[in-house]
Amino acid sequence: MNKRPYKKRRRKKGPVQSKKVSYDGINFASGLERYMYMALKKAKIKAKYEGETFVLLAGFHFDNEVYERQANSKGDYKNRGCKRILPIKYTPDFIGEDFIIETKGRANESFPMRWKLFKRLVMNQFPNVTLYKPQNQKECDETISIILSKRKG
């Protein structure tokens, strides 16, 4: 009788798992964020890490009836209306004088929608701010070069 070799199954841990990293007493959500921080510091570009949270959509009170389960798909299918709906917020990674940087290796499911809403907010409220979204270390270095060249010119 031939026995199949035991194959280890990997368990899905959710959409995106990034490794939390500490540097200079700051807890970064990923290694790419730390890399960007170090690059900004080396280039002597001032920026705050997660310095401000923006409200993309204000919270509201939902007065209608709505028949649904809980958000985690558990519980009974029943009327869950007449509730306070929380606001949609967004905290970019780095905020400088004339730029905002969002380092994003692999985006989660909700990020693209949040990013579009954030772009709209920036366009309407901060027309002179440049957005950067580097996705790897090479793009982080490119971002630094672009910021420095804009300051010279």
Secondary structure, DSSP 8 states (H G I E B T S, - for coil): --------------S-----EEETTEEESSHHHHHHHHHHHHTT--EEET---EEEE--EEE-S--EE--TTS-S--EE--SEEE--EEE--SEEESSEEE---SS--TTHHHHHHHHHHHHHHH-TT-EEE---SHHHHHHHHHHHHHHHH-
